[in-house]
């Protein structure tokens, strides 16, 4: 967090928890000229947020910055699980003798290209 920012006490007028899935429509609206406090209205699927003032907006930016590495790690883990599952299924197929001929031919071609 930026240490130059002035800390303001958090204020919440309502608290709920939502579990969101799938692709969510997003919309952001903001006051054109900030008179007094200003506010940003955000729709994330069915969730509607109102960020009042600069500190609330900066906190949301900080949240998004913190989400980025978490999302990247989840995608990395997902790709690794898929890769491992593919390797396991090919290993089982090789042991069971049910491996498709195209897979056997591709593996043999790769072997001959590297030797």
PyMOL CGO cylinders between C-alpha atoms (Angstrom):
from pymol import cmd
from pymol.cgo import CYLINDER

trace = [
    CYLINDER, 0.00, 0.00, 0.00, 1.22, 3.50, -0.73, 0.3, 1, 1, 1, 1, 1, 1,
    CYLINDER, 1.22, 3.50, -0.73, 2.40, 4.99, 2.56, 0.3, 1, 1, 1, 1, 1, 1,
    CYLINDER, 2.40, 4.99, 2.56, 1.71, 8.55, 1.31, 0.3, 1, 1, 1, 1, 1, 1,
    CYLINDER, 1.71, 8.55, 1.31, -2.04, 7.91, 1.21, 0.3, 1, 1, 1, 1, 1, 1,
    CYLINDER, -2.04, 7.91, 1.21, -4.09, 9.35, 3.99, 0.3, 1, 1, 1, 1, 1, 1,
    CYLINDER, -4.09, 9.35, 3.99, -5.90, 6.55, 5.85, 0.3, 1, 1, 1, 1, 1, 1,
    CYLINDER, -5.90, 6.55, 5.85, -9.61, 7.06, 6.25, 0.3, 1, 1, 1, 1, 1, 1,
    CYLINDER, -9.61, 7.06, 6.25, -11.79, 4.85, 8.43, 0.3, 1, 1, 1, 1, 1, 1,
    CYLINDER, -11.79, 4.85, 8.43, -13.78, 2.37, 6.37, 0.3, 1, 1, 1, 1, 1, 1,
    CYLINDER, -13.78, 2.37, 6.37, -17.52, 2.85, 6.24, 0.3, 1, 1, 1, 1, 1, 1,
    CYLINDER, -17.52, 2.85, 6.24, -19.99, 0.29, 4.97, 0.3, 1, 1, 1, 1, 1, 1,
    CYLINDER, -19.99, 0.29, 4.97, -23.72, 0.83, 4.65, 0.3, 1, 1, 1, 1, 1, 1,
    CYLINDER, -23.72, 0.83, 4.65, -24.57, -2.79, 3.81, 0.3, 1, 1, 1, 1, 1, 1,
    CYLINDER, -24.57, -2.79, 3.81, -22.74, -6.11, 3.92, 0.3, 1, 1, 1, 1, 1, 1,
    CYLINDER, -22.74, -6.11, 3.92, -23.53, -9.17, 1.82, 0.3, 1, 1, 1, 1, 1, 1,
    CYLINDER, -23.53, -9.17, 1.82, -21.57, -12.01, 0.31, 0.3, 1, 1, 1, 1, 1, 1,
    CYLINDER, -21.57, -12.01, 0.31, -22.02, -13.02, -3.31, 0.3, 1, 1, 1, 1, 1, 1,
    CYLINDER, -22.02, -13.02, -3.31, -20.55, -16.02, -5.12, 0.3, 1, 1, 1, 1, 1, 1,
    CYLINDER, -20.55, -16.02, -5.12, -20.10, -15.05, -8.76, 0.3, 1, 1, 1, 1, 1, 1,
    CYLINDER, -20.10, -15.05, -8.76, -19.57, -17.52, -11.59, 0.3, 1, 1, 1, 1, 1, 1,
    CYLINDER, -19.57, -17.52, -11.59, -19.13, -17.29, -15.31, 0.3, 1, 1, 1, 1, 1, 1,
    CYLINDER, -19.13, -17.29, -15.31, -18.52, -14.28, -17.49, 0.3, 1, 1, 1, 1, 1, 1,
    CYLINDER, -18.52, -14.28, -17.49, -19.95, -11.21, -15.81, 0.3, 1, 1, 1, 1, 1, 1,
    CYLINDER, -19.95, -11.21, -15.81, -21.06, -8.05, -17.55, 0.3, 1, 1, 1, 1, 1, 1,
    CYLINDER, -21.06, -8.05, -17.55, -19.30, -4.99, -16.19, 0.3, 1, 1, 1, 1, 1, 1,
    CYLINDER, -19.30, -4.99, -16.19, -20.19, -1.34, -16.24, 0.3, 1, 1, 1, 1, 1, 1,
    CYLINDER, -20.19, -1.34, -16.24, -18.56, 1.65, -14.54, 0.3, 1, 1, 1, 1, 1, 1,
    CYLINDER, -18.56, 1.65, -14.54, -20.00, 5.14, -14.23, 0.3, 1, 1, 1, 1, 1, 1,
    CYLINDER, -20.00, 5.14, -14.23, -18.40, 8.11, -12.54, 0.3, 1, 1, 1, 1, 1, 1,
    CYLINDER, -18.40, 8.11, -12.54, -19.27, 11.71, -11.87, 0.3, 1, 1, 1, 1, 1, 1,
    CYLINDER, -19.27, 11.71, -11.87, -17.82, 13.91, -14.62, 0.3, 1, 1, 1, 1, 1, 1,
    CYLINDER, -17.82, 13.91, -14.62, -16.84, 16.73, -12.30, 0.3, 1, 1, 1, 1, 1, 1,
    CYLINDER, -16.84, 16.73, -12.30, -16.00, 15.83, -8.75, 0.3, 1, 1, 1, 1, 1, 1,
    CYLINDER, -16.00, 15.83, -8.75, -18.02, 18.15, -6.64, 0.3, 1, 1, 1, 1, 1, 1,
    CYLINDER, -18.02, 18.15, -6.64, -17.54, 17.36, -2.99, 0.3, 1, 1, 1, 1, 1, 1,
    CYLINDER, -17.54, 17.36, -2.99, -16.95, 13.65, -2.47, 0.3, 1, 1, 1, 1, 1, 1,
    CYLINDER, -16.95, 13.65, -2.47, -17.68, 12.18, -5.91, 0.3, 1, 1, 1, 1, 1, 1,
    CYLINDER, -17.68, 12.18, -5.91, -18.67, 8.60, -6.47, 0.3, 1, 1, 1, 1, 1, 1,
    CYLINDER, -18.67, 8.60, -6.47, -18.05, 5.75, -8.87, 0.3, 1, 1, 1, 1, 1, 1,
    CYLINDER, -18.05, 5.75, -8.87, -20.83, 3.26, -9.60, 0.3, 1, 1, 1, 1, 1, 1,
    CYLINDER, -20.83, 3.26, -9.60, -19.80, -0.25, -10.64, 0.3, 1, 1, 1, 1, 1, 1,
    CYLINDER, -19.80, -0.25, -10.64, -21.88, -3.16, -11.86, 0.3, 1, 1, 1, 1, 1, 1,
    CYLINDER, -21.88, -3.16, -11.86, -20.19, -6.56, -11.80, 0.3, 1, 1, 1, 1, 1, 1,
    CYLINDER, -20.19, -6.56, -11.80, -22.88, -8.94, -12.98, 0.3, 1, 1, 1, 1, 1, 1,
    CYLINDER, -22.88, -8.94, -12.98, -25.66, -8.73, -10.39, 0.3, 1, 1, 1, 1, 1, 1,
    CYLINDER, -25.66, -8.73, -10.39, -23.48, -6.89, -7.86, 0.3, 1, 1, 1, 1, 1, 1,
    CYLINDER, -23.48, -6.89, -7.86, -23.75, -3.11, -7.66, 0.3, 1, 1, 1, 1, 1, 1,
    CYLINDER, -23.75, -3.11, -7.66, -21.05, -1.12, -5.85, 0.3, 1, 1, 1, 1, 1, 1,
    CYLINDER, -21.05, -1.12, -5.85, -20.86, 2.57, -5.09, 0.3, 1, 1, 1, 1, 1, 1,
    CYLINDER, -20.86, 2.57, -5.09, -17.38, 3.84, -4.27, 0.3, 1, 1, 1, 1, 1, 1,
    CYLINDER, -17.38, 3.84, -4.27, -17.66, 7.16, -2.47, 0.3, 1, 1, 1, 1, 1, 1,
    CYLINDER, -17.66, 7.16, -2.47, -14.61, 9.37, -2.59, 0.3, 1, 1, 1, 1, 1, 1,
    CYLINDER, -14.61, 9.37, -2.59, -11.02, 9.01, -3.65, 0.3, 1, 1, 1, 1, 1, 1,
    CYLINDER, -11.02, 9.01, -3.65, -9.95, 6.64, -0.85, 0.3, 1, 1, 1, 1, 1, 1,
    CYLINDER, -9.95, 6.64, -0.85, -12.65, 4.10, -1.71, 0.3, 1, 1, 1, 1, 1, 1,
    CYLINDER, -12.65, 4.10, -1.71, -11.63, 4.21, -5.38, 0.3, 1, 1, 1, 1, 1, 1,
    CYLINDER, -11.63, 4.21, -5.38, -7.95, 3.78, -4.50, 0.3, 1, 1, 1, 1, 1, 1,
    CYLINDER, -7.95, 3.78, -4.50, -8.82, 0.85, -2.25, 0.3, 1, 1, 1, 1, 1, 1,
    CYLINDER, -8.82, 0.85, -2.25, -10.65, -0.82, -5.15, 0.3, 1, 1, 1, 1, 1, 1,
    CYLINDER, -10.65, -0.82, -5.15, -7.60, -0.29, -7.37, 0.3, 1, 1, 1, 1, 1, 1,
    CYLINDER, -7.60, -0.29, -7.37, -5.45, -1.88, -4.66, 0.3, 1, 1, 1, 1, 1, 1,
    CYLINDER, -5.45, -1.88, -4.66, -7.83, -4.87, -4.54, 0.3, 1, 1, 1, 1, 1, 1,
    CYLINDER, -7.83, -4.87, -4.54, -7.59, -5.34, -8.30, 0.3, 1, 1, 1, 1, 1, 1,
    CYLINDER, -7.59, -5.34, -8.30, -3.79, -5.14, -8.14, 0.3, 1, 1, 1, 1, 1, 1,
    CYLINDER, -3.79, -5.14, -8.14, -3.79, -7.85, -5.47, 0.3, 1, 1, 1, 1, 1, 1,
    CYLINDER, -3.79, -7.85, -5.47, -6.15, -10.05, -7.49, 0.3, 1, 1, 1, 1, 1, 1,
    CYLINDER, -6.15, -10.05, -7.49, -3.84, -10.18, -10.53, 0.3, 1, 1, 1, 1, 1, 1,
    CYLINDER, -3.84, -10.18, -10.53, -1.16, -12.51, -9.11, 0.3, 1, 1, 1, 1, 1, 1,
    CYLINDER, -1.16, -12.51, -9.11, -3.83, -14.69, -7.46, 0.3, 1, 1, 1, 1, 1, 1,
    CYLINDER, -3.83, -14.69, -7.46, -5.64, -15.14, -10.79, 0.3, 1, 1, 1, 1, 1, 1,
    CYLINDER, -5.64, -15.14, -10.79, -2.35, -15.85, -12.58, 0.3, 1, 1, 1, 1, 1, 1,
    CYLINDER, -2.35, -15.85, -12.58, -1.46, -18.55, -10.03, 0.3, 1, 1, 1, 1, 1, 1,
    CYLINDER, -1.46, -18.55, -10.03, -4.90, -20.17, -10.31, 0.3, 1, 1, 1, 1, 1, 1,
    CYLINDER, -4.90, -20.17, -10.31, -4.52, -20.36, -14.10, 0.3, 1, 1, 1, 1, 1, 1,
    CYLINDER, -4.52, -20.36, -14.10, -1.00, -21.82, -13.72, 0.3, 1, 1, 1, 1, 1, 1,
    CYLINDER, -1.00, -21.82, -13.72, -2.30, -24.50, -11.35, 0.3, 1, 1, 1, 1, 1, 1,
    CYLINDER, -2.30, -24.50, -11.35, -5.21, -25.25, -13.68, 0.3, 1, 1, 1, 1, 1, 1,
    CYLINDER, -5.21, -25.25, -13.68, -2.85, -25.72, -16.66, 0.3, 1, 1, 1, 1, 1, 1,
    CYLINDER, -2.85, -25.72, -16.66, -0.58, -27.96, -14.57, 0.3, 1, 1, 1, 1, 1, 1,
    CYLINDER, -0.58, -27.96, -14.57, -3.51, -30.15, -13.48, 0.3, 1, 1, 1, 1, 1, 1,
    CYLINDER, -3.51, -30.15, -13.48, -4.64, -30.52, -17.11, 0.3, 1, 1, 1, 1, 1, 1,
    CYLINDER, -4.64, -30.52, -17.11, -1.08, -31.33, -18.24, 0.3, 1, 1, 1, 1, 1, 1,
    CYLINDER, -1.08, -31.33, -18.24, -0.68, -33.94, -15.51, 0.3, 1, 1, 1, 1, 1, 1,
    CYLINDER, -0.68, -33.94, -15.51, -4.06, -35.50, -16.29, 0.3, 1, 1, 1, 1, 1, 1,
    CYLINDER, -4.06, -35.50, -16.29, -3.08, -35.78, -19.97, 0.3, 1, 1, 1, 1, 1, 1,
    CYLINDER, -3.08, -35.78, -19.97, 0.23, -37.41, -19.08, 0.3, 1, 1, 1, 1, 1, 1,
    CYLINDER, 0.23, -37.41, -19.08, -1.50, -39.84, -16.70, 0.3, 1, 1, 1, 1, 1, 1,
    CYLINDER, -1.50, -39.84, -16.70, -4.09, -40.86, -19.30, 0.3, 1, 1, 1, 1, 1, 1,
    CYLINDER, -4.09, -40.86, -19.30, -1.36, -41.48, -21.89, 0.3, 1, 1, 1, 1, 1, 1,
    CYLINDER, -1.36, -41.48, -21.89, 0.61, -43.56, -19.37, 0.3, 1, 1, 1, 1, 1, 1,
    CYLINDER, 0.61, -43.56, -19.37, -2.45, -45.65, -18.52, 0.3, 1, 1, 1, 1, 1, 1,
    CYLINDER, -2.45, -45.65, -18.52, -3.24, -46.13, -22.20, 0.3, 1, 1, 1, 1, 1, 1,
    CYLINDER, -3.24, -46.13, -22.20, 0.33, -47.27, -22.90, 0.3, 1, 1, 1, 1, 1, 1,
    CYLINDER, 0.33, -47.27, -22.90, 0.20, -49.80, -20.02, 0.3, 1, 1, 1, 1, 1, 1,
    CYLINDER, 0.20, -49.80, -20.02, -3.27, -51.04, -21.01, 0.3, 1, 1, 1, 1, 1, 1,
    CYLINDER, -3.27, -51.04, -21.01, -2.38, -51.26, -24.69, 0.3, 1, 1, 1, 1, 1, 1,
    CYLINDER, -2.38, -51.26, -24.69, -5.28, -48.95, -25.60, 0.3, 1, 1, 1, 1, 1, 1,
    CYLINDER, -5.28, -48.95, -25.60, -3.19, -46.07, -26.86, 0.3, 1, 1, 1, 1, 1, 1,
    CYLINDER, -3.19, -46.07, -26.86, -4.41, -44.70, -30.21, 0.3, 1, 1, 1, 1, 1, 1,
    CYLINDER, -4.41, -44.70, -30.21, -2.21, -45.49, -33.22, 0.3, 1, 1, 1, 1, 1, 1,
    CYLINDER, -2.21, -45.49, -33.22, -1.72, -41.77, -33.95, 0.3, 1, 1, 1, 1, 1, 1,
    CYLINDER, -1.72, -41.77, -33.95, -0.20, -41.23, -30.49, 0.3, 1, 1, 1, 1, 1, 1,
    CYLINDER, -0.20, -41.23, -30.49, 2.16, -44.19, -30.94, 0.3, 1, 1, 1, 1, 1, 1,
    CYLINDER, 2.16, -44.19, -30.94, 3.22, -42.95, -34.39, 0.3, 1, 1, 1, 1, 1, 1,
    CYLINDER, 3.22, -42.95, -34.39, 3.81, -39.41, -33.12, 0.3, 1, 1, 1, 1, 1, 1,
    CYLINDER, 3.81, -39.41, -33.12, 5.92, -40.66, -30.21, 0.3, 1, 1, 1, 1, 1, 1,
    CYLINDER, 5.92, -40.66, -30.21, 7.98, -42.88, -32.52, 0.3, 1, 1, 1, 1, 1, 1,
    CYLINDER, 7.98, -42.88, -32.52, 8.45, -40.01, -34.98, 0.3, 1, 1, 1, 1, 1, 1,
    CYLINDER, 8.45, -40.01, -34.98, 9.62, -37.75, -32.17, 0.3, 1, 1, 1, 1, 1, 1,
    CYLINDER, 9.62, -37.75, -32.17, 12.04, -40.44, -30.99, 0.3, 1, 1, 1, 1, 1, 1,
    CYLINDER, 12.04, -40.44, -30.99, 13.57, -40.86, -34.45, 0.3, 1, 1, 1, 1, 1, 1,
    CYLINDER, 13.57, -40.86, -34.45, 13.86, -37.10, -34.92, 0.3, 1, 1, 1, 1, 1, 1,
    CYLINDER, 13.86, -37.10, -34.92, 15.88, -36.74, -31.69, 0.3, 1, 1, 1, 1, 1, 1,
    CYLINDER, 15.88, -36.74, -31.69, 18.21, -39.72, -32.28, 0.3, 1, 1, 1, 1, 1, 1,
]
cmd.load_cgo(trace, "trace")
